[in-house]
């Protein structure tokens, strides 16, 4: 078995809820992971859209055409939604990392005596 993480270590900052506090490195790492997933989902979305566009439905039934259009729209929309969510998460995590870096640099700077 692995030993539990030592939460009393001063190098590991912990929030009030017991979860590790965010650090700029963790935010940028999470941003890279979310960005990678967003890129993969974008490529998947484009390949789905191209596949649907290259294979039109071969029927004259009006109801079948409407249902097919609705299903195709739903599939592409859900894929696009997932792409957008991961892209926004990547952007937000990157911005949070920058904000934490700025806050740490302000806290580390010595106060000026005028």
N, C-alpha and C positions, 0 to 999 in steps of 0.2 A: 504494500500500500504506500501511497505517497503521503508525505507529511503535509499538514495544512499550512497555508501561507502565514507567515508571521506578520500580523497586522500591527504589531507594536514597533516595527522597524521604522525609524525616523525617515528613511529614504523613500518609503512608500506612503504617500499621502492618502488619507481615507476620508470620504465625505461622511456626513452625519448618519446616512443610511447604512454605512458599512461598505459601500462599493468604492473601488479605487477612484480617486479624483482624476478628472481629465488632464492630460498633459499634451503639450503641442505635438510631441512625437506620436502619441496614441491617436490624436486627431488626424494627423497627416497620414498615418498608416491606414486608419479607417477610411479616409477619403480616397486613398489609392485603391483599396479593395472595392469600395462602392463604385468608384469610377470604372474599374475593370469590369464589374458586373454590368454597369450601364452600357459600356461599349459592346459587350457580348450580346446583351438584349437588343441593342440597336441593330446590330448585324442580323440577329434572328428576325426582328421585325421587318427589315428590308427584304430578307429572303422569303419570308412568308408573303409579303405583299407582291413580290415579283412572281412567286409561284401561283398566287391567285389570279394575277393579271394575265399570266401566260396560258392559263387553262380555264377558258370560259365554260360556263355550264351549257351543255348540249341538250336543251329542252325548249319546247314551245309553251309549256304550261306556265301561266302567269303566276300562280301561287308558289310553285317551286322556285321560280326566279326570285320572287320577293323573299322567301325564306332563306334561300342561298345568299342573297345580298345581305340580309340581316345577320346571318351567322358569320359571314366573312368580315363584315364590319365589326362585329363583336370581338372576334379573334384578334384582328389588327388593333382595335382600340384597347383591349386589355394588355396586349404586348407593348403598345406605346405607353400606356399608363405605368407599367412596371419600369420601363426605360426611364420615364420622366421622374419617377419617385427615386430611383437609385441615383440619377444625375443630380437631383436637388439635394439628396443626402450627401453626396460627394462634395458638392459646392458648400453646403452648410458646415460640414466637418472641417473642410479646409479653412473656411472663414473663421471658425471657432479656434482652430490652431493658431492662426495669425493673431486673433484677439488675445489669446492666452500669452503668446510671445510678447505682445505689446504691454500687457499688464505686468508680466514678470520683469520686463526691462524698466518699467516705471517704478516698480517696487524695489528693484535692486539699485536704482540710481540714488546716490546720496542727496539729501535735501540741500538746497543752496542757502547759504547764510548771507542775507543782504543787509 
